[in-house]
């Protein structure tokens, strides 16, 4: 298309096709990573990032977006120190370009940074960032903020900072969200249910917790076993989350 466009009656703006190619390559990389082909996916996104850096430089919205896509690939590999660096770089770019704190791109980058800090057990720093996100998104409609308000990291931080009841409410909202989107038997729904059950355990509501765990654990264990041929790093990341919730299962009466 790039070669042929030179003879078109109305050729695209300079750089338009190249940008589309880079974002297409980024999307391909994310898909490959989600399919367990993490090395291929990471390579695709890195190639797209290098192409954007060459075309538009560091301080450009395209560059910041692809940096965040690369961070997304690395999160599934539990490479959180690298994710932190990428998220901070993206936030720096957005700030330099004048993106407002409540802009979607900047909020997503801040959320990614918070998740990376949470994963490194820097709970106070992560919670501060989550509070910043709450302030920045206070005017957003509730359905737009549910992913930020009720994600795994946000809920567990509440559990770990003696805000168990608040965490339980977030977990209930996340469970309802995942059930509506993906159905009762999906892995993400089962994990949301297990996270809720974990909070119920911490609240000493063992009977309620066991009821939720009995629904969640067969799906979670079956999914992990089914994925044994997948990429090792992504499997370990999923198993790490599974271990966190499994350790909270109360003993049978």
KAGIJO-V741915 format. One record per backbone hydrogen bond with DSSP energy under -0.5 kcal/mol. NH is the residue of the N-H (numbers start at 1). CO is the residue of the C=O. If there is no record, write none. Layout:
# KAGIJO-V741915
NH_CO + NH_CO
This chain:
# KAGIJO-V741915
5_1 + 6_3 + 7_4 + 8_5 + 11_8 + 16_13 + 19_15 + 20_16 + 21_17 + 22_18 + 23_19 + 24_20 + 25_21 + 26_22 + 27_23 + 28_24 + 29_25 + 30_26 + 31_27 + 32_28 + 33_29 + 34_30 + 35_31 + 36_33 + 37_32 + 38_36 + 41_37 + 42_38 + 43_39 + 44_40 + 45_41 + 46_42 + 47_43 + 48_44 + 49_45 + 50_46 + 51_47 + 52_48 + 53_49 + 54_50 + 55_51 + 56_52 + 57_52 + 57_53 + 60_58 + 64_60 + 65_61 + 66_62 + 67_63 + 68_64 + 69_65 + 70_66 + 71_67 + 72_68 + 73_69 + 74_70 + 75_71 + 76_72 + 77_74 + 78_75 + 79_74 + 80_78 + 83_79 + 84_80 + 85_81 + 86_82 + 87_83 + 88_84 + 89_85 + 90_86 + 91_87 + 92_88 + 93_89 + 94_90 + 95_91 + 96_92 + 97_93 + 98_94 + 98_95 + 99_94 + 103_100 + 107_103 + 108_104 + 109_105 + 110_106 + 111_107 + 112_108 + 113_109 + 114_110 + 115_111 + 116_112 + 117_113 + 118_114 + 119_115 + 120_116 + 121_118 + 122_117 + 123_121 + 126_122 + 127_123 + 128_124 + 129_125 + 130_126 + 131_127 + 132_128 + 133_129 + 134_130 + 135_131 + 136_132 + 137_133 + 138_135 + 140_137 + 144_141 + 145_141 + 145_142 + 146_142 + 148_145 + 149_145 + 150_146 + 155_151 + 156_152 + 157_153 + 158_154 + 159_155 + 160_156 + 161_157 + 161_158 + 162_159 + 163_158 + 167_163 + 168_164 + 169_165 + 170_166 + 171_167 + 172_168 + 173_169 + 174_170 + 175_171 + 176_172 + 177_173 + 178_174 + 179_175 + 180_176 + 181_177 + 182_178 + 183_178 + 183_179 + 186_183 + 190_186 + 191_187 + 192_188 + 193_189 + 194_190 + 195_191 + 196_192 + 197_193 + 198_194 + 199_195 + 200_196 + 201_197 + 202_198 + 203_199 + 204_201 + 205_200 + 206_204 + 209_205 + 210_206 + 211_207 + 212_208 + 213_209 + 214_210 + 215_211 + 216_212 + 217_213 + 220_216 + 221_217 + 222_218 + 223_219 + 224_220 + 225_221 + 226_222 + 227_223 + 228_225 + 230_227 + 235_231 + 236_232 + 237_233 + 238_234 + 239_235 + 240_236 + 241_237 + 242_238 + 243_239 + 244_240 + 245_241 + 246_242 + 247_243 + 248_245 + 249_246
